Amino acid sequence: MLACAMPAVFSTTATAKTLRWAASSDVVTLDPHSTPDSFSDGMLHNLYERLLTRDKNYQVAPSLAVSWTVQSPTRMRFALRSGVTFHDGTPFGADDVVFSLARMRKPTSNHRATLAGIRDAVRIDDLTVDIITEYPLPTLLQQLAAAPMISKVWALKNGVPDPHDYAGNKESFSARHANGTGPFMLKSFESGVRTVFVANPRWWARPANALPAAVTESDFRPIKSNATRMAALLS
């Protein structure tokens, strides 16, 4: 299931491979550390994952981290999931966690408040990270369930060590391209026109949490007019 609430307008059948849908909102940036609104953030949940997630009862559950142990009142150790790759094929590991959390603290990030009370992330080995807090932080797990992981190699290669400066109306590679570990990958993005996601065949959660075989592509169109959206549904 796509993470964003999608039932504004859609059309599909049991045999269709593409889910076509529309809403009055649009994705304003593909940079997961810059999204200024809940719609964009919800859409990008399909591309970018967190160390932790929420289960069907909305309780914190493992995702890119498989377990965690308290080292001290201000230090938590996280064991990362092995065998996870980003959409471009590069492996996910501790360096990406350290980089992502540091990137979220940059001035152009719209998610700095998510890391309130978190002082640092320290690489222990390829699949182990310690999160250090400024004081005992009972909300740490909930906060990490809202912190998207991005590829350090990809970000540095494409000149986006800092989040997209959406507020400053600046252009950025990360605003129009994406590279997460999630169940969907970006196929195309035309701001104000169309956003297409395709299923990630290498997603670590398959086959246990695999999407229904009928849903292999999401074709989203932003349509502000209620009447136009209804006409699109009928057609």
Disulfide bonds with the S-S distance in Angstrom:
none
